Amino acid sequence: DARVTQTPRHKVTEMGQEVTMRCQPILGHNTVFWYRQTMMQGLELLAYFRNRAPLDDSGMPKDRFSAEMPDATLATLKIQPSEPRDSAVYFCASGWGGSGNTIYFGEGSWLTVV
Amino acid sequence: DQQVKQNSPSLSVQEGRISILNCDYTNSMFDYFLWYKKYPAEGPTFLISISSIKDKNEDGRFTVFLNKSAKHLSLHIVPSQPGDSAVYFCAASDSGGGADGLTFGKGTHLIIQP
């Protein structure tokens, strides 16, 4: 049963600390997305990769957020320094590139910054 | 500026009746539409999709209707069951724009009452 795997599932951290979230996409998928879910904004696209190359990170606050894909089985989203307003659920999703293709979500990383 | 709008934050329907969830979009370039279902503490899961070349797609109890001229789509669930209680997200993409990321609405919380 192929699935997107995210770690950690839950993270509570103090303001100013670095947070790293990890994602293992479904094997064979060439496109990886990072979404953030908040009550106010719903699901927002932060960044995505195709064949490990970043294609769009315009949804991401550049000064504190960074996304990388060191290899085909790992995508990371890092926040440094974290702030209380970053508290949200962060979802990773993967799929085949090109519109018309469904993307599949992981279970999310629940981040609370206090 | 929200390009995908779900104007009903919540909807309550009696078990066995029809549930109709609505979604409007503003970007006329969108040509692929999806519905995702989300349970608490889980990631969104793909439910059903429709291409802009069609006006209806059916999968079991779920039917999605697309009205391109009105920029409106709807999801019908018949008959509604208790397990259908969840948040439903409408999503859209533009294949010609070269972007792969889906644009989501803020979701509608469907509550099926026994």
Interface residues (C-beta under 8 A of the other chain):
Chain A: V4 T31 F33 Y35 Q41 G42 L43 E44 L45 Y48 R50 L55 D56 F91 A93 G95 G97 G98 S99 G100 N101 T102 I103 Y104 F105 G106 E107 G108
Chain B: D31 Y32 L34 Y36 A41 E42 G43 P44 T45 F46 S49 S51 F89 A91 S93 D94 S95 A99 D100 G101 L102 T103 F104 G105 K106 G107
